[in-house]
């Protein structure tokens, strides 16, 4: 059978040669990838602007309802920082919470001691997060 007769049969019976990959689908996928790339570029550094970090060095129980926390905070120079300190019990329940605001400083890394009141004895203490307060 020749190519011409195959073409006549295809026209007669409404058969078409389908492409393995539709161009519209290809353009839709390409547009979605470009849009995803823009979202990553725009929002990818959303939380990256906050370069503040806090770490607990040690803590000491002063009583069953009070602890002393030694911690360090690392932030950009001349940036005020606020940090949330959380004390938890042996069953991981929050038993104490305090937000401390630290003034701006020329130093990048600084050490602090804070007294935290608790409702029950604390088994562990952590710096939940640090951020730059917006006034």
C-alpha positions in Angstrom: 0.0 0.0 0.0 1.4 3.3 -1.0 1.5 6.5 1.1 -1.2 8.2 -1.1 -3.6 5.3 -0.6 -3.0 5.3 3.2 -3.7 9.0 3.2 -7.0 8.5 1.3 -8.1 5.8 3.7 -7.2 8.0 6.7 -9.3 10.9 5.2 -12.2 8.5 4.4 -12.4 7.0 7.9 -11.4 10.1 9.9 -8.2 8.7 11.2 -5.5 11.2 12.1 -1.9 10.7 13.1 -1.5 11.6 16.7 1.6 13.1 18.0 3.2 11.4 20.9 3.3 14.7 22.8 0.7 17.5 22.3 2.3 20.9 22.0 -0.4 22.5 24.1 0.5 20.2 27.0 4.2 21.0 26.5 3.5 24.7 26.7 1.3 24.3 29.8 4.0 22.3 31.5 6.7 24.8 30.6 4.5 27.7 31.9 3.9 25.9 35.1 7.6 25.3 35.6 8.4 29.0 34.9 5.7 30.0 37.4 7.0 27.6 40.0 10.5 29.0 39.5 9.3 32.5 40.0 7.5 31.5 43.2 10.7 29.9 44.5 12.8 33.0 43.6 10.3 35.4 45.2 9.3 33.5 48.3 12.4 31.2 48.7 14.2 33.7 50.9 11.1 34.7 52.8 12.4 33.5 56.1 16.0 34.0 55.1 15.9 37.7 56.0 16.0 36.8 59.7 19.6 35.8 60.5 19.1 35.7 64.2 19.7 32.5 66.2 19.6 31.6 69.8 21.1 28.6 71.6 20.8 27.5 75.2 24.2 26.9 76.8 23.0 25.7 80.2 20.2 26.0 82.7 20.0 25.6 86.4 17.0 25.0 88.6 16.8 27.7 91.3 13.7 26.2 92.8 10.8 24.1 91.6 9.2 27.2 90.0 12.3 29.1 88.8 15.2 28.4 86.5 18.3 30.4 85.3 19.1 30.1 81.6 22.4 30.9 80.1 22.1 31.4 76.3 23.9 32.9 73.3 22.3 35.0 70.5 23.8 35.5 67.1 22.5 38.3 65.0 23.6 41.0 62.6 25.4 43.9 63.9 23.3 46.8 65.2 20.1 44.7 65.0 17.7 44.5 68.0 16.6 40.9 68.6 13.7 39.3 70.5 13.8 35.6 71.5 11.2 33.2 72.9 12.6 31.0 75.7 10.6 27.8 76.5 10.9 25.5 79.4 9.3 22.0 79.2 8.6 19.3 81.7 9.7 15.6 81.4 6.4 15.0 79.6 7.3 17.7 77.1 4.6 20.1 78.3 5.4 23.8 78.3 5.9 24.9 81.9 7.5 28.3 81.3 7.7 30.8 78.5 9.3 34.2 78.2 10.0 36.6 75.3 13.1 38.6 75.9 14.0 41.7 73.9 17.7 42.4 73.5 19.1 45.7 72.4 21.1 46.2 69.2 24.8 45.7 69.6 28.0 46.0 67.5 28.8 42.4 68.5 27.5 39.6 66.4 27.4 36.9 69.1 26.4 37.8 72.7 25.8 35.8 75.9 22.9 36.4 78.3 21.4 35.0 81.5 17.7 35.1 82.1 15.5 33.9 85.0 12.4 32.1 84.0 9.4 31.3 86.2 7.9 27.9 85.7 4.6 26.3 86.7 6.3 22.9 87.3 9.9 21.7 87.4 11.6 22.1 84.0 13.4 19.1 82.4 14.6 21.0 79.4 14.9 24.6 78.0 15.2 25.8 74.5 15.2 29.0 72.5 12.1 28.5 70.3 12.9 31.3 67.9 14.6 34.7 67.5 13.5 37.5 65.3 14.0 41.2 64.6 11.2 43.1 66.3 9.4 45.6 64.1 8.6 48.8 66.0 
